[in-house]
Amino acid sequence: MLSCRVSGASFVELARSMKPLILAGQYGSNFEASGRTEAPVIFLFRFVDGKLPSPEELAFYVTAQTEQHGPGHWSVYTFRWHRQHDSLKALSLVEACRPFETVELWFDPAPNDQLQLVWMLDLLGSHPEIAAKLKVRLVDLDLLTLQPEQLAKWKLPAIDVTESEIETARMAWQAYRSATPEACFDLLAKDLSALPLLRPALLDLLEELPSHATGLGATEMRLLELIARGYTLTNALFYLSSVRQRRVFNTREIGFLLEGLAHGPQSSDSGP
């Protein structure tokens, strides 16, 4: 097992830093260059497509690093951390949070980011000493669109995480991990205002369930509409989100959807 302890003196030295630890989705790579933090953590899990990682897999991902982890450890994408933080990378994510006075969660409105946010709040909210230093930034646009200099100047609300945020995240994460979607539909009847970007993301996700009429989800139907209107180039179908108007799936996942549509059954109805 790799070393997973930091000396008491090192903890005190790190705690003096006023810059927070930032936990972010896949587009958080510009945070270190922005100067807002010396220690950004980026999560690349895709929770919106395919089989969800098991609780055991997720627990292993955030635990203290071992030789068995390989690239499957939370610290893999922290290579830009400043040298004084390097010793934290072998720790569990919870232990790595301890030296920092503040831990900020920056997750944009996209459904996958919101699922990452509720996963993080569920995980870290189980540790009161960590939960007390958590803040959620209400990111209302795609972090991919912001350059480091824009991030440095960007002012947006930082919400102290309370039991309301943690309980809302816990309900949402449990519902999303259910075997059937009924729990997510039931969640819409509950008060989700503690996490104001969660409800729109949840609605987007539920719209991707197969339609009773067509057997297709909302993104598949939108792709067919665009193709029928003449949008046959990959730029519009894959990259122009303003045209596609769906935000659940990334370009790789859209490629799989298009492949499925191309090879799907065709109607033999020759009527009008």
C-alpha positions in Angstrom: 0.0 0.0 0.0 1.2 3.5 -0.8 1.8 6.0 2.0 -1.5 7.6 3.0 -0.5 9.8 5.9 0.5 13.4 6.2 2.4 14.8 9.1 0.6 17.1 11.6 2.9 19.9 10.6 2.0 19.5 7.0 -1.7 19.6 7.8 -1.2 22.9 9.7 0.8 24.4 6.9 -1.8 23.4 4.3 -4.7 24.7 6.5 -3.2 28.2 6.4 -3.9 28.4 2.7 -7.0 30.6 2.0 -7.6 28.9 -1.4 -10.3 26.2 -1.2 -10.2 22.7 -2.5 -12.5 22.6 -5.6 -14.4 19.5 -6.6 -15.7 19.8 -10.2 -17.1 17.8 -13.1 -15.3 16.9 -16.3 -14.8 20.6 -17.3 -13.0 21.7 -14.2 -9.5 21.5 -15.6 -9.2 25.3 -15.9 -9.5 25.9 -12.2 -5.8 25.6 -11.3 -4.8 28.0 -14.0 -7.5 30.4 -12.9 -5.9 30.9 -9.5 -9.1 30.1 -7.6 -7.5 26.9 -6.1 -4.2 25.1 -6.0 -6.0 21.8 -5.8 -8.8 21.0 -8.2 -10.4 17.5 -8.3 -12.1 16.5 -11.6 -14.6 13.7 -11.8 -15.2 11.9 -15.1 -17.8 9.3 -14.1 -20.7 9.2 -16.6 -23.8 8.4 -14.6 -26.3 9.1 -17.4 -25.6 6.2 -19.8 -25.0 2.5 -19.3 -24.7 0.6 -16.1 -24.1 2.6 -12.9 -20.9 1.9 -11.0 -21.7 -0.3 -8.0 -21.5 1.2 -4.5 -18.4 -0.9 -4.0 -16.7 0.5 -7.1 -17.5 4.1 -6.1 -16.2 3.4 -2.5 -13.0 1.9 -3.9 -12.5 5.0 -6.2 -12.5 7.4 -3.3 -10.6 5.3 -0.7 -6.9 5.6 0.1 -4.7 4.7 -2.9 -3.2 1.3 -3.3 -1.3 -0.5 -6.0 -4.5 -2.1 -7.1 -6.1 1.2 -8.1 -4.1 1.9 -11.2 -6.0 4.7 -13.1 -9.1 4.1 -11.0 -8.5 6.5 -8.2 -9.9 10.0 -7.5 -6.5 11.6 -7.6 -5.6 10.5 -11.2 -6.6 13.9 -12.7 -4.9 16.0 -10.0 -1.6 16.2 -11.7 -1.6 20.0 -11.7 -1.8 20.4 -8.0 0.9 22.5 -6.4 3.8 20.6 -4.8 2.7 21.2 -1.2 -0.5 19.3 -1.8 1.1 16.3 -3.5 1.2 14.2 -0.3 -2.7 14.4 -0.2 -3.1 12.5 -3.4 -2.6 9.0 -1.8 -5.3 9.7 0.8 -8.9 8.9 0.6 -11.0 11.8 -0.8 -12.4 12.4 2.7 -9.0 12.6 4.3 -7.7 14.9 1.5 -10.5 17.3 2.3 -9.5 17.7 6.0 -6.6 20.2 5.7 -8.7 22.7 3.7 -10.8 25.4 5.4 -13.3 25.3 2.6 -14.3 22.7 0.0 -16.2 24.1 -2.9 -18.4 22.0 -5.3 -18.6 23.4 -8.8 -20.9 21.3 -10.9 -22.7 22.8 -13.9 -26.4 22.4 -14.8 -25.9 19.4 -17.1 -27.6 16.2 -15.7 -24.4 14.3 -15.4 -22.8 17.1 -13.4 -25.9 17.3 -11.1 -25.7 13.5 -10.5 -22.0 13.9 -9.6 -23.0 16.7 -7.2 -25.6 14.6 -5.4 -23.1 11.7 -5.2 -20.5 14.0 -3.7 -22.9 15.5 -1.2 -24.1 12.0 -0.2 -20.6 10.9 0.3 -19.1 13.9 2.1 -22.3 14.7 4.0 -21.8 11.5 6.0 -18.7 13.1 7.6 -19.9 16.0 9.8 -16.4 17.6 10.0 -16.2 17.7 6.2 -19.8 18.7 5.7 -19.2 21.8 7.9 -16.7 23.2 5.4 -18.7 22.4 2.2 -20.0 25.1 -0.1 -22.0 24.6 -3.4 -21.4 27.2 -6.1 -24.6 27.7 -8.2 -23.0 27.3 -11.6 -25.7 28.3 -14.1 -23.8 27.7 -17.4 -21.5 25.1 -19.0 -18.0 25.3 -17.4 -16.6 24.3 -20.7 -17.3 27.7 -22.1 -15.2 29.5 -19.5 -11.5 30.2 -19.8 -9.2 30.4 -16.7 -9.2 34.2 -16.8 -13.0 34.2 -16.8 -13.2 31.8 -14.0 -10.8 34.0 -12.0 -13.2 36.9 -12.2 -16.5 35.1 -12.1 -18.7 36.0 -9.1 -21.5 33.6 -8.3 -23.3 32.5 -5.1 -21.5 30.2 -2.7 -24.1 28.3 -0.7 -23.2 26.9 2.7 -24.1 23.2 2.7 -26.7 22.4 5.4 -28.7 19.3 6.3 -31.2 20.4 3.6 -28.7 20.1 0.8 -27.4 16.8 2.1 -30.8 15.3 2.6 -32.0 16.4 -0.8 -28.8 15.0 -2.4 -29.3 11.7 -0.5 -32.9 11.3 -1.6 -31.9 12.1 -5.2 -28.9 9.7 -5.3 -30.9 6.9 -3.7 -33.8 7.4 -6.2 -31.5 7.5 -9.2 -29.8 4.3 -8.1 -33.2 2.5 -7.9 -33.8 -0.4 -10.3 -36.9 1.3 -11.8 -37.7 5.0 -12.5 -40.7 5.3 -10.1 -38.6 6.7 -7.3 -37.3 9.5 -9.6 -40.9 10.4 -10.6 -41.8 10.4 -6.9 -38.9 12.7 -6.3 -40.5 15.4 -8.4 -43.3 15.7 -5.9 -40.8 16.6 -3.1 -39.2 19.9 -2.3 -35.9 20.0 -4.2 -35.3 23.7 -3.7 -32.2 23.2 -1.7 -30.5 22.2 -4.9 -32.2 24.5 -7.5 -30.5 23.0 -10.6 -31.5 19.4 -9.7 -35.1 19.4 -10.8 -34.5 20.5 -14.4 -31.7 17.9 -14.7 -34.0 15.2 -13.3 -36.7 16.2 -15.8 -34.2 15.9 -18.7 -33.2 12.5 -17.5 -36.7 11.2 -17.2 -37.5 12.5 -20.8 -34.8 10.1 -22.0 -36.9 7.1 -20.9 -38.4 5.2 -23.9 -41.6 6.7 -25.1 -44.7 4.5 -25.1 -45.5 5.6 -28.6 -42.1 5.3 -30.3 -39.8 3.4 -27.9 -37.3 6.3 -28.2 -36.0 8.8 -25.8 -36.1 12.6 -26.2 -32.5 12.9 -27.6 -33.2 10.1 -30.2 -36.4 11.9 -31.3 -34.6 15.2 -31.6 -31.8 13.6 -33.7 -34.4 12.2 -36.1 -36.1 15.6 -36.3 -32.8 17.3 -37.2 -31.9 14.7 -39.8 -35.3 15.0 -41.4 -34.8 18.8 -41.6 -31.5 18.3 -43.4 -29.0 18.4 -40.5 -26.9 15.5 -41.7 -23.4 16.9 -40.8 -21.8 15.9 -37.6 -21.1 19.4 -36.4 -24.8 20.1 -35.9 -25.7 16.7 -34.5 -22.8 16.3 -32.2 -21.4 19.7 -31.2 -24.0 22.4 -31.6 -26.0 22.0 -28.4 -28.1 25.1 -29.2 -29.4 23.3 -32.2 -29.6 19.8 -30.6 -31.4 21.3 -27.5 -30.7 18.2 -25.5 -28.0 18.1 -22.8 -28.0 14.6 -21.2 -25.6 12.8 -23.5 -22.0 13.7 -24.6 -20.7 13.3 -28.2 -19.6 9.8 -27.7 -23.0 8.7 -26.3 -24.8 10.6 -29.1 -22.7 8.6 -31.6 -24.0 5.3 -30.1 -27.6 6.6 -30.2 -27.2 7.5 -33.9 -25.7 4.1 -34.6 -28.7 2.5 -32.9 -31.1 4.5 -34.9 -29.3 3.7 -38.2 -29.4 0.0 -37.5 -32.9 -0.1 -35.9 -35.9 -1.7 -37.5 -37.6 0.1 -40.3 -41.4 0.2 -40.8 -42.7 -1.7 -43.8 -45.8 0.6 -43.9 -46.0 2.1 -47.3 -49.1 4.1 -46.6 -49.3 7.9 -46.7 
